[in-house]
Amino acid sequence: MDQLAAMRIFRRVVESGGFSAAADALDISHTVVSRQVRQLEELLGAQLLNRTTRRFSLTEVGQLYYQRCIDIIDQVEDAARVVSHHHARPAGVLRINAPMVFGTLEMPNWLPQFMQAYPELKVDVVCNDRFVDLISEEFDVGLRITRSLPDSTLVAKRLTVSDMALVATPAYLEKHGTPREPKDLQQHNFLAYSLALQTTELVFTGPDGREQLVSLSGNVQANTGLIVCAAARAGMGITASATFVVHEDLKRGELVEVLPEYRLQSRDLYVLYPRNHHLSPKVRAFVDFLADYYATPRWPV
């Protein structure tokens, strides 16, 4: 017997004034109503109702139990309403993990708009460039810019693509010469992102579609693109950067693209989140917002 269901039926009998009226209101048979009340009395070991052929009345203990039923059922329904409201509107804390350069340069472009759309949300953004296990470190979502994702149980939604560009300042190229083909880069100072899959090797696709692998060297290496790009802006050398990092520098002419006729493999932007049959409204709202935002190309070369 479902005791809570039986309590609901007992309450309806009392408030409807009889078994038949309760059965009609609940759209179940009179027999089911009668049996549920009887089983509830057997479970409690007490008589809740005085029955006659025409009417019933609550016993003294039945009156006490009825009042408790009201309290309990109302609390259960109130708890259900709280959950329903929570699921209907994104609320609570949304923990986001992102790469340092993306969190620093790109997230400020859209995070305020997202927060304004969902004022009941709080966000906790953690930016770093080390490997982060979203589940064990209790993140709701993660943002990744990569050529490929490792196998995992996470859901990965591709949002957009960021081309890669080889860049340097006009002053650096004037002083050291402009490379004409990939092998010329071996005579230049290459500023490397140390967490790249290939730190000092680049694969170029030429105008003819053929690939060339070039090994490079330089005097600056860092585990954040912020430092590498800052070194490039200071005229210290040539670096390979995602266009979302340098597209404004390119637009202003502070950096220029090197070997523009040769292409580097692009990077995809993903949003990742744990697989869950009941995706929380806050995660769903975040994923949908980003999918809509990045549906428009953001980083032209």
C-alpha positions as CSV (number, residue, x, y, z in Angstrom):
1,M,0.0,0.0,0.0
2,D,1.2,3.5,-0.9
3,Q,0.6,5.2,2.5
4,L,0.8,8.7,1.1
5,A,-1.8,7.9,-1.6
6,A,-4.0,6.3,1.1
7,M,-3.7,9.5,3.2
8,R,-4.8,11.6,0.2
9,I,-7.8,9.4,-0.2
10,F,-8.7,9.5,3.5
11,R,-8.4,13.3,3.4
12,R,-10.7,13.5,0.3
13,V,-13.3,11.2,2.0
14,V,-13.4,13.6,5.0
15,E,-13.5,16.7,2.9
16,S,-16.0,15.4,0.4
17,G,-18.3,14.1,3.1
18,G,-18.4,10.5,2.0
19,F,-16.8,7.5,0.1
20,S,-18.9,7.9,-3.1
21,A,-18.2,11.7,-3.3
22,A,-14.5,11.0,-2.8
23,A,-14.5,8.3,-5.4
24,D,-16.2,10.6,-7.9
25,A,-13.8,13.4,-7.2
26,L,-10.8,11.1,-7.6
27,D,-12.3,9.3,-10.6
28,I,-11.8,5.9,-9.0
29,S,-14.2,3.3,-7.8
30,H,-16.0,3.3,-4.4
31,T,-14.4,-0.1,-3.7
32,V,-10.9,1.3,-4.1
33,V,-11.6,4.2,-1.8
34,S,-13.1,1.9,0.9
35,R,-10.3,-0.6,0.6
36,Q,-7.6,2.1,0.9
37,V,-9.1,3.6,4.0
38,R,-9.5,0.2,5.6
39,Q,-5.9,-0.7,4.8
40,L,-4.7,2.6,6.3
41,E,-6.6,1.8,9.5
42,E,-5.1,-1.7,9.6
43,L,-1.6,-0.2,9.1
44,L,-2.2,2.3,11.9
45,G,-3.9,-0.1,14.2
46,A,-6.7,2.4,14.9
47,Q,-10.2,3.1,13.7
48,L,-10.3,6.5,11.9
49,L,-14.0,6.6,10.9
50,N,-17.3,5.6,12.5
51,R,-19.3,4.2,9.7
52,T,-23.1,3.7,9.4
53,T,-25.2,2.9,6.3
54,R,-25.9,6.5,5.6
55,R,-23.1,8.6,7.0
56,F,-19.7,8.5,8.8
57,S,-17.9,10.5,11.4
58,L,-14.4,10.9,12.5
59,T,-13.2,9.1,15.6
60,E,-11.2,11.2,18.1
61,V,-7.9,9.7,16.8
62,G,-9.3,10.0,13.2
63,Q,-9.7,13.8,13.8
64,L,-6.1,14.1,15.0
65,Y,-4.8,12.0,12.1
66,Y,-6.8,14.0,9.6
67,Q,-5.1,17.2,10.8
68,R,-1.7,15.6,10.4
69,C,-2.6,14.4,6.9
70,I,-3.4,18.0,5.9
71,D,0.0,19.2,7.2
72,I,1.9,16.4,5.6
73,I,0.2,16.4,2.2
74,D,0.4,20.2,2.0
75,Q,4.2,20.1,2.7
76,V,4.7,17.4,0.1
77,E,2.8,19.4,-2.5
78,D,4.7,22.6,-1.5
79,A,8.0,20.7,-2.0
80,A,6.9,19.6,-5.4
81,R,6.0,23.2,-6.3
82,V,9.5,24.3,-5.3
83,V,11.1,21.7,-7.5
84,S,8.7,22.5,-10.4
85,H,9.5,26.2,-10.1
86,H,13.2,25.5,-10.0
87,H,13.0,23.4,-13.1
88,A,10.8,26.0,-14.9
89,R,13.2,28.9,-14.4
90,P,17.1,28.7,-14.3
91,A,18.3,29.4,-10.8
92,G,21.0,28.6,-8.4
93,V,24.8,28.6,-9.0
94,L,26.2,27.7,-12.4
95,R,29.9,26.6,-12.2
96,I,31.7,27.2,-15.5
97,N,35.3,26.1,-16.4
98,A,37.0,27.7,-19.3
99,P,40.5,28.1,-20.8
100,M,42.3,31.2,-19.4
101,V,42.5,33.1,-22.7
102,F,38.9,32.4,-23.6
103,G,37.6,33.3,-20.2
104,T,39.7,36.5,-20.2
105,L,39.1,37.8,-23.7
106,E,35.9,36.2,-25.0
107,M,33.5,35.5,-22.1
108,P,33.2,39.2,-21.2
109,N,31.6,39.8,-24.6
110,W,28.5,37.7,-23.7
111,L,28.5,36.8,-20.0
112,P,26.8,40.0,-18.9
113,Q,24.0,39.5,-21.5
114,F,23.5,35.9,-20.3
115,M,23.3,37.1,-16.6
116,Q,20.8,39.8,-17.5
117,A,18.6,37.2,-19.2
118,Y,18.6,35.0,-16.1
119,P,18.8,37.2,-13.0
120,E,18.0,34.3,-10.6
121,L,21.3,32.7,-11.6
122,K,24.7,33.1,-10.0
123,V,27.8,32.1,-11.9
124,D,31.2,30.8,-10.6
125,V,33.7,31.0,-13.4
126,V,37.1,29.2,-13.0
127,C,39.6,29.8,-15.8
128,N,42.8,27.7,-16.2
129,D,44.7,25.8,-18.9
130,R,45.3,22.5,-17.0
131,F,43.2,19.4,-17.6
132,V,40.0,19.7,-15.5
133,D,37.7,16.8,-14.8
134,L,34.3,18.5,-14.8
135,I,32.5,15.7,-12.8
136,S,35.1,15.2,-10.0
137,E,35.6,19.0,-9.6
138,E,31.8,19.6,-9.7
139,F,31.5,21.9,-12.7
140,D,28.2,22.2,-14.4
141,V,29.7,23.1,-17.8
142,G,33.1,23.4,-19.5
143,L,34.2,25.3,-22.5
144,R,37.0,23.9,-24.7
145,I,38.8,25.1,-27.8
146,T,40.6,22.2,-29.4
147,R,41.3,20.2,-32.6
148,S,39.8,17.1,-31.0
149,L,38.2,16.0,-27.8
150,P,39.3,12.9,-25.8
151,D,36.8,10.1,-25.4
152,S,34.6,10.7,-22.3
153,T,31.1,10.3,-20.9
154,L,30.4,14.0,-21.3
155,V,28.0,15.5,-23.7
156,A,30.0,17.8,-26.2
157,K,28.2,20.3,-28.3
158,R,30.2,22.1,-31.0
159,L,29.4,25.8,-31.0
160,T,31.7,27.3,-33.7
161,V,35.1,27.2,-35.2
162,S,38.1,29.5,-34.7
163,D,40.7,29.6,-37.5
164,M,44.3,29.7,-36.6
165,A,46.5,32.5,-37.8
166,L,50.3,32.9,-37.9
167,V,50.9,36.5,-36.7
168,A,53.6,39.1,-36.0
169,T,54.0,42.8,-35.8
170,P,54.9,44.8,-38.9
171,A,58.0,46.1,-37.1
172,Y,59.2,42.5,-36.4
173,L,58.8,41.5,-40.0
174,E,60.5,44.7,-41.2
175,K,63.5,44.0,-39.0
176,H,63.7,40.2,-39.5
177,G,62.2,39.7,-42.9
178,T,58.8,38.3,-44.0
179,P,58.7,34.5,-44.5
180,R,57.6,33.5,-48.0
181,E,57.1,29.8,-47.3
182,P,56.8,27.6,-44.2
183,K,60.4,26.5,-44.1
184,D,61.5,30.2,-43.8
185,L,60.0,30.1,-40.3
186,Q,63.0,28.1,-39.1
187,Q,65.0,31.4,-39.3
188,H,62.6,33.2,-37.0
189,N,61.8,33.4,-33.3
190,F,58.7,31.3,-32.7
191,L,56.6,32.1,-29.6
192,A,55.1,28.8,-28.4
193,Y,52.0,27.8,-26.5
194,S,53.4,24.9,-24.4
195,L,50.1,23.1,-23.9
196,A,49.5,22.7,-27.6
197,L,49.4,19.1,-29.0
198,Q,52.5,20.1,-31.0
199,T,54.3,22.8,-29.1
200,T,57.1,23.6,-31.7
201,E,55.8,21.9,-34.8
202,L,53.2,23.3,-37.2
203,V,51.4,21.6,-40.1
204,F,50.6,23.9,-43.0
205,T,48.3,23.2,-45.8
206,G,49.4,25.0,-49.0
207,P,47.5,26.4,-51.9
208,D,47.9,23.1,-53.7
209,G,46.4,21.2,-50.8
210,R,49.7,19.5,-49.8
211,E,50.7,19.5,-46.1
212,Q,54.1,20.6,-44.8
213,L,55.4,19.9,-41.3
214,V,57.8,22.5,-40.0
215,S,59.8,22.3,-36.7
216,L,60.3,25.7,-35.0
217,S,62.3,27.2,-32.1
218,G,62.2,30.3,-30.0
219,N,63.0,32.0,-26.7
220,V,59.5,32.2,-25.3
221,Q,57.2,29.4,-24.3
222,A,54.2,29.7,-22.0
223,N,51.2,27.7,-20.8
224,T,48.8,30.5,-21.5
225,G,48.1,32.2,-24.8
226,L,47.8,35.5,-23.1
227,I,51.6,35.6,-22.5
228,V,52.5,34.3,-26.0
229,C,50.3,36.8,-27.7
230,A,51.5,39.6,-25.5
231,A,55.1,38.7,-26.6
232,A,54.0,38.8,-30.3
233,R,52.4,42.2,-29.8
234,A,55.7,43.4,-28.3
235,G,57.5,42.5,-31.5
236,M,59.4,39.6,-30.0
237,G,58.6,37.0,-32.7
238,I,56.0,35.1,-34.6
239,T,53.2,33.0,-33.0
240,A,50.3,30.9,-34.0
241,S,47.0,32.0,-32.4
242,A,43.3,31.3,-32.6
243,T,41.7,34.2,-34.4
244,F,39.3,34.9,-31.5
245,V,42.4,36.1,-29.6
246,V,44.0,38.3,-32.3
247,H,41.2,39.3,-34.7
248,E,41.0,42.8,-33.2
249,D,44.8,43.2,-33.5
250,L,44.6,42.2,-37.1
251,K,41.8,44.6,-37.8
252,R,43.8,47.5,-36.3
253,G,46.9,46.4,-38.1
254,E,48.9,46.0,-34.9
255,L,49.5,42.4,-35.9
256,V,49.6,41.1,-39.5
257,E,49.1,37.6,-40.8
258,V,52.2,35.7,-41.9
259,L,51.9,33.3,-44.8
260,P,48.2,33.9,-45.3
261,E,48.0,31.6,-48.3
262,Y,49.0,28.7,-46.0
263,R,46.4,27.4,-43.6
264,L,46.8,25.9,-40.1
265,Q,44.3,23.4,-38.7
266,S,41.4,25.3,-37.1
267,R,40.1,24.8,-33.6
268,D,36.5,24.0,-32.6
269,L,34.7,25.6,-29.6
270,Y,32.7,23.1,-27.6
271,V,30.5,23.3,-24.5
272,L,30.7,20.2,-22.4
273,Y,28.4,19.0,-19.6
274,P,27.8,15.7,-17.7
275,R,25.3,13.4,-19.3
276,N,22.0,13.6,-17.4
277,H,18.5,12.3,-18.2
278,H,17.1,15.4,-16.5
279,L,19.3,18.3,-17.7
280,S,18.9,21.2,-15.3
281,P,17.3,24.4,-16.5
282,K,20.5,26.4,-15.7
283,V,22.7,24.2,-17.9
284,R,20.1,24.0,-20.7
285,A,19.7,27.8,-20.7
286,F,23.5,28.3,-20.9
287,V,24.0,25.8,-23.7
288,D,21.0,27.2,-25.7
289,F,22.3,30.8,-25.1
290,L,25.8,30.0,-26.4
291,A,24.4,28.0,-29.4
292,D,22.4,31.1,-30.4
293,Y,25.2,33.5,-29.8
294,Y,27.8,31.6,-31.8
295,A,25.4,30.8,-34.6
296,T,26.6,34.2,-36.0
297,P,30.3,34.1,-37.0
298,R,32.3,36.1,-34.5
299,W,36.0,35.9,-35.5
300,P,36.8,36.8,-39.0
301,V,40.5,36.6,-39.9
